[in-house]
Each structure stands twice: as C-alpha cells, then as structure tokens.
Amino acid sequence: MTEIQNDNPGLPHIPPTYPVAFLLLAIFLEFLVPIRFLAAPAVLAIQTLAGVLLVLAGLTLDIWAFRLFKAAGTNPEPFKPTTAIVVDGPYRMTRNPMYVGFLLLFTGIGLVFALEWTLILVPLLWLTLDRVVVRREEAYLTAKFGAAYTDFLARTRRWI
C-alpha cells in the first residue's frame, strides 16, 4: 500500500450530486423545451412498469454495494479514505455498481414520469460519472493499493 497525501480521490462533488443535478436539468428542460415521445404516465403501462423495475434494480444495486462496503469495513463515502477493495457481489461484474445503480434509477424515474429529457441526458450523465468521478477514483485506488487494485482492474469491467 502506498501512502498518499490526501487519502481520498479528490472528487469535486459527492457522486449522488450528479444524477440529482441531471434530473433537475431534465425537469427544467421538460418545461423549457418539451419533447414528447414517451406515453403519459399510467399505472399499468409497460413504460411505467419498466421504469419501476429499473428504479427497483438501481436501488437494489446501490444498497447491495453500499452494504458490501460497510461489511468490508471501508467507507462508501468518497471523501473519506478507502481501506479495502471490495470484489464480491456485483463488484465481480462491474467496478462501479453504485454508479450503474444511479444510471438505472435515473432512467427508471424518466420512464415512470415520462421525462423524455432523462433518456436524452442519460449518456451525458454516464460520461460525467465516467470522466469526473470514476477515473479519479481509479487513479486514487491505483496509487493507494497498487497491484491489488490493478489486478482488479484487469479482471473486472469498469461498467457492464
């Protein structure tokens, strides 16, 4: 393990800030520049049910990943030091299950409430998470854990 000066990835904002900001932007754009390609929200519509399933999948993934961090004795909050690399559960399939969960939640909310702009903005949200959050976290974890983390990088996809 390498000693690093600031023992966190130095993110400009906590990660949940990004999907919340993008959701607020989508709502604002819905009023400013309405685009209609989704059906209006309806309780038993396939679109709504798909949205609910995505929301549930996103919440499940986020809670599962959070609990694995806690079980490993490391901080899920990125402004605190990471003390262990979590490789179990969803971390066997993706290095970023919490962020995948954010994307699923964001998309699901868009479907449930027929917010077309969420579907348009989801690639930009993904790109922001990838470039602003994930790459900084990976650089931090590589500096801190060295070969143990680079081995994890080699065997586990960044996304899905």
QUICOR-V942941 format. One record per residue. N is the residue number from 1. RES is the residue in one letter. BURIAL is + if it has 16 or more other C-alpha atoms within 10 Angstrom, else -. Layout:
# QUICOR-V942941
N | RES | BURIAL
N | RES | BURIAL
This chain:
# QUICOR-V942941
1 | M | -
2 | T | -
3 | E | -
4 | I | -
5 | Q | -
6 | N | -
7 | D | +
8 | N | +
9 | P | +
10 | G | -
11 | L | -
12 | P | -
13 | H | -
14 | I | -
15 | P | +
16 | P | -
17 | T | -
18 | Y | +
19 | P | +
20 | V | -
21 | A | -
22 | F | +
23 | L | +
24 | L | -
25 | L | -
26 | A | +
27 | I | +
28 | F | -
29 | L | +
30 | E | +
31 | F | -
32 | L | -
33 | V | -
34 | P | -
35 | I | -
36 | R | -
37 | F | -
38 | L | -
39 | A | +
40 | A | -
41 | P | -
42 | A | -
43 | V | -
44 | L | -
45 | A | -
46 | I | -
47 | Q | +
48 | T | +
49 | L | +
50 | A | +
51 | G | +
52 | V | +
53 | L | +
54 | L | +
55 | V | +
56 | L | +
57 | A | +
58 | G | +
59 | L | +
60 | T | -
61 | L | +
62 | D | +
63 | I | -
64 | W | +
65 | A | +
66 | F | +
67 | R | -
68 | L | +
69 | F | +
70 | K | -
71 | A | -
72 | A | -
73 | G | -
74 | T | +
75 | N | +
76 | P | +
77 | E | -
78 | P | +
79 | F | +
80 | K | -
81 | P | +
82 | T | +
83 | T | -
84 | A | -
85 | I | +
86 | V | +
87 | V | +
88 | D | -
89 | G | -
90 | P | +
91 | Y | +
92 | R | -
93 | M | +
94 | T | +
95 | R | +
96 | N | +
97 | P | +
98 | M | +
99 | Y | +
100 | V | +
101 | G | +
102 | F | +
103 | L | +
104 | L | +
105 | L | +
106 | F | +
107 | T | +
108 | G | +
109 | I | +
110 | G | +
111 | L | +
112 | V | +
113 | F | +
114 | A | +
115 | L | +
116 | E | +
117 | W | +
118 | T | +
119 | L | +
120 | I | -
121 | L | +
122 | V | +
123 | P | -
124 | L | -
125 | L | +
126 | W | +
127 | L | -
128 | T | -
129 | L | +
130 | D | +
131 | R | -
132 | V | +
133 | V | +
134 | V | +
135 | R | -
136 | R | +
137 | E | +
138 | E | +
139 | A | -
140 | Y | +
141 | L | +
142 | T | +
143 | A | +
144 | K | +
145 | F | +
146 | G | -
147 | A | -
148 | A | -
149 | Y | +
150 | T | -
151 | D | -
152 | F | +
153 | L | -
154 | A | -
155 | R | -
156 | T | +
157 | R | -
158 | R | +
159 | W | -
160 | I | -
